[in-house]
Amino acid sequence: VQGIPIKAVVGNLREVNWQRVQPNFFIVFPDGVLEHAPQFHVLVTRIESTDVSAAFRRAVVLKYPNVSMIDLKLILSTVDDIMEKVSLVIRFMALFSVFTGLIVLISVITNSRFQRIQESVLLKTLGASRRQILNIMILEYLFLGSIAALTGVLLAMSIGWVLTTFIFEISFIPVITPVLAVILIIVMLTILVGTVAGRGINDRPPLEVLRSEI
């Protein structure tokens, strides 16, 4: 303790949550052990005004030069700024991953154009109208976008839960509104890209498509 060895017997172990804003200590001694050891006292004050806080610190240091003053507000502000930058990087990587996934999705939809033409010809042969074919196509892309969005969101939330629980050791509290917004945007983009990529499919005569397959 402060450079002085003290023999002690471990009576029990305890778990401390160091994230709680309250005094915590690694070791707790009973009365009569540390009374003659080197000691220091900690006093916490709360001052809302920055100017008043600075004046108070100057006055205390001038009167008591051996007193150390620590501005917790400045420390918390610095930590908050660092966490904000880390959060910005994580959001950027998430958006980059979403953008990459959309490119892959667009590529898959575009490459499946010939298959859509064949399906359209088959539906026309069975008597389906242009509107029915369009509705079927939109419904297909709706399911495709929903599955892709839900899979991505579940994977992202699972990774976020693992990071917050086991790495940062904090509670995982998902925000539902942005998640629903991301799902809706991905579904709408999938339907839009699929509809744009499928332009002109219903205009192809069935006989022309069948001849091209022979």
C-alpha positions as CSV (number, residue, x, y, z in Angstrom):
1,V,0.0,0.0,0.0
2,Q,1.8,3.2,-1.2
3,G,5.1,1.3,-1.3
4,I,4.6,-0.4,2.2
5,P,4.1,-4.2,2.1
6,I,1.2,-5.4,4.3
7,K,0.5,-9.1,5.0
8,A,-3.1,-10.1,4.6
9,V,-5.3,-13.1,4.3
10,V,-7.8,-13.3,1.4
11,G,-11.2,-13.8,3.0
12,N,-13.5,-13.8,-0.1
13,L,-13.6,-12.6,-3.7
14,R,-16.0,-10.1,-5.1
15,E,-17.0,-8.9,-8.6
16,V,-16.8,-5.2,-9.3
17,N,-18.6,-3.4,-12.2
18,W,-16.0,-0.8,-13.1
19,Q,-18.4,0.9,-15.5
20,R,-20.6,2.2,-12.7
21,V,-19.9,5.7,-11.7
22,Q,-19.1,5.1,-8.0
23,P,-16.0,4.5,-5.9
24,N,-14.6,1.0,-6.4
25,F,-11.5,-0.6,-4.9
26,F,-9.5,-3.7,-5.8
27,I,-9.1,-4.8,-2.2
28,V,-11.3,-4.0,0.8
29,F,-9.7,-4.3,4.3
30,P,-11.5,-4.3,7.6
31,D,-11.1,-1.6,10.2
32,G,-7.8,-1.5,12.1
33,V,-5.5,-2.5,9.2
34,L,-4.9,0.6,7.0
35,E,-5.3,3.4,9.6
36,H,-1.5,3.9,9.8
37,A,-0.8,3.4,6.1
38,P,-0.2,6.3,3.7
39,Q,-3.6,7.7,2.7
40,F,-5.2,10.1,0.4
41,H,-8.8,11.4,0.2
42,V,-11.0,11.7,-2.8
43,L,-13.7,14.4,-3.0
44,V,-16.1,14.7,-6.0
45,T,-17.9,18.0,-6.7
46,R,-20.3,18.9,-9.5
47,I,-20.3,22.4,-11.0
48,E,-22.4,23.1,-14.1
49,S,-20.7,26.3,-15.3
50,T,-17.3,25.8,-17.0
51,D,-16.1,29.2,-15.9
52,V,-17.1,28.6,-12.2
53,S,-15.4,25.2,-12.3
54,A,-12.1,26.7,-13.6
55,A,-12.2,29.5,-11.0
56,F,-12.9,26.9,-8.3
57,R,-10.0,24.7,-9.4
58,R,-7.6,27.7,-9.4
59,A,-8.7,28.8,-6.0
60,V,-8.3,25.3,-4.5
61,V,-4.8,24.8,-6.0
62,L,-3.6,28.2,-4.9
63,K,-4.7,27.6,-1.3
64,Y,-3.8,23.9,-1.2
65,P,-0.9,23.2,-3.5
66,N,-0.7,19.5,-2.7
67,V,-4.3,18.9,-3.9
68,S,-4.7,17.4,-7.4
69,M,-7.7,18.5,-9.4
70,I,-9.1,16.3,-12.2
71,D,-11.7,17.7,-14.6
72,L,-13.9,14.6,-15.2
73,K,-16.1,16.6,-17.7
74,L,-13.0,17.1,-19.9
75,I,-12.1,13.4,-19.6
76,L,-15.6,12.2,-20.4
77,S,-15.8,14.7,-23.3
78,T,-12.6,13.3,-24.8
79,V,-13.8,9.7,-24.3
80,D,-17.1,10.6,-25.9
81,D,-15.3,12.2,-28.9
82,I,-13.2,9.0,-29.3
83,M,-16.3,6.8,-29.2
84,E,-18.0,9.0,-31.7
85,K,-15.2,8.6,-34.1
86,V,-15.1,4.9,-33.6
87,S,-18.9,4.8,-34.2
88,L,-18.5,6.9,-37.3
89,V,-15.9,4.4,-38.7
90,I,-18.2,1.4,-37.8
91,R,-21.2,3.1,-39.6
92,F,-19.0,3.8,-42.6
93,M,-18.0,0.2,-42.8
94,A,-21.6,-0.9,-42.4
95,L,-22.7,1.4,-45.2
96,F,-19.8,0.2,-47.4
97,S,-20.9,-3.4,-46.8
98,V,-24.5,-2.5,-47.6
99,F,-23.4,-0.8,-50.8
100,T,-21.2,-3.8,-51.8
101,G,-24.1,-6.1,-51.1
102,L,-26.4,-4.0,-53.3
103,I,-23.9,-4.1,-56.2
104,V,-23.9,-7.9,-55.9
105,L,-27.7,-8.0,-55.7
106,I,-28.0,-5.8,-58.8
107,S,-25.5,-8.1,-60.7
108,V,-27.5,-11.2,-59.7
109,I,-30.8,-9.6,-60.8
110,T,-29.3,-8.4,-64.1
111,N,-27.7,-11.7,-64.9
112,S,-31.1,-13.5,-64.4
113,R,-32.8,-11.4,-67.1
114,F,-32.9,-14.3,-69.6
115,Q,-34.5,-16.5,-67.0
116,R,-37.1,-13.9,-66.4
117,I,-37.8,-13.8,-70.1
118,Q,-38.4,-17.5,-70.2
119,E,-40.7,-17.3,-67.2
120,S,-42.6,-14.5,-68.8
121,V,-43.0,-16.5,-72.0
122,L,-44.3,-19.5,-70.1
123,L,-46.8,-17.4,-68.2
124,K,-48.0,-15.7,-71.4
125,T,-48.5,-19.2,-72.9
126,L,-50.6,-20.1,-69.9
127,G,-52.7,-17.0,-70.4
128,A,-51.3,-14.6,-67.9
129,S,-51.7,-10.9,-68.7
130,R,-49.0,-8.2,-68.6
131,R,-50.2,-6.9,-65.3
132,Q,-50.2,-10.3,-63.7
133,I,-46.7,-11.0,-64.9
134,L,-45.6,-7.6,-63.5
135,N,-47.2,-8.3,-60.2
136,I,-45.6,-11.7,-60.0
137,M,-42.2,-10.2,-60.7
138,I,-42.7,-7.5,-58.1
139,L,-43.8,-10.1,-55.5
140,E,-40.7,-12.2,-56.3
141,Y,-38.3,-9.2,-55.8
142,L,-40.2,-8.3,-52.6
143,F,-39.5,-11.7,-51.1
144,L,-35.9,-11.6,-52.4
145,G,-35.2,-8.2,-50.9
146,S,-36.9,-9.1,-47.6
147,I,-34.9,-12.3,-47.2
148,A,-31.6,-10.4,-48.1
149,A,-32.4,-7.5,-45.7
150,L,-33.5,-9.8,-42.8
151,T,-30.4,-12.0,-43.2
152,G,-28.1,-9.0,-43.3
153,V,-29.8,-7.3,-40.3
154,L,-29.7,-10.5,-38.2
155,L,-26.0,-11.1,-39.0
156,A,-25.2,-7.4,-38.2
157,M,-27.1,-7.5,-34.9
158,S,-25.5,-10.8,-33.9
159,I,-22.0,-9.5,-34.5
160,G,-23.0,-6.3,-32.7
161,W,-24.3,-8.3,-29.7
162,V,-21.0,-10.3,-29.6
163,L,-18.9,-7.2,-29.7
164,T,-20.8,-5.3,-27.1
165,T,-21.3,-8.2,-24.7
166,F,-17.9,-9.9,-24.9
167,I,-15.5,-7.2,-26.1
168,F,-16.8,-3.9,-24.7
169,E,-18.8,-5.7,-21.9
170,I,-21.7,-3.3,-22.1
171,S,-25.4,-3.9,-22.6
172,F,-26.6,-4.4,-26.2
173,I,-29.6,-2.2,-26.9
174,P,-30.6,-2.2,-30.5
175,V,-32.4,0.7,-32.0
176,I,-35.4,-0.6,-33.9
177,T,-36.3,2.5,-36.1
178,P,-33.0,2.5,-38.1
179,V,-33.2,-1.2,-38.5
180,L,-36.7,-1.1,-40.0
181,A,-35.6,1.8,-42.2
182,V,-32.7,-0.2,-43.6
183,I,-34.9,-3.2,-44.3
184,L,-37.5,-1.0,-46.0
185,I,-34.8,0.7,-48.1
186,I,-33.2,-2.5,-49.2
187,V,-36.6,-4.0,-50.1
188,M,-37.6,-1.0,-52.1
189,L,-34.2,-0.8,-53.9
190,T,-34.5,-4.5,-54.8
191,I,-38.0,-4.0,-56.3
192,L,-36.8,-0.9,-58.1
193,V,-33.7,-2.5,-59.6
194,G,-35.6,-5.7,-60.5
195,T,-38.4,-3.7,-62.2
196,V,-35.9,-1.5,-64.1
197,A,-33.8,-4.6,-65.2
198,G,-37.0,-6.3,-66.3
199,R,-38.1,-3.6,-68.7
200,G,-39.0,-4.9,-72.1
201,I,-39.4,-8.5,-70.9
202,N,-43.2,-8.5,-71.4
203,D,-42.7,-7.0,-74.9
204,R,-40.8,-10.1,-76.2
205,P,-43.1,-12.3,-78.3
206,P,-43.2,-15.9,-77.1
207,L,-42.5,-17.3,-80.5
208,E,-39.3,-15.2,-80.8
209,V,-38.0,-16.4,-77.5
210,L,-38.9,-20.0,-78.2
211,R,-37.1,-19.8,-81.6
212,S,-33.9,-18.5,-79.9
213,E,-33.8,-21.5,-77.6
214,I,-33.9,-24.0,-80.5
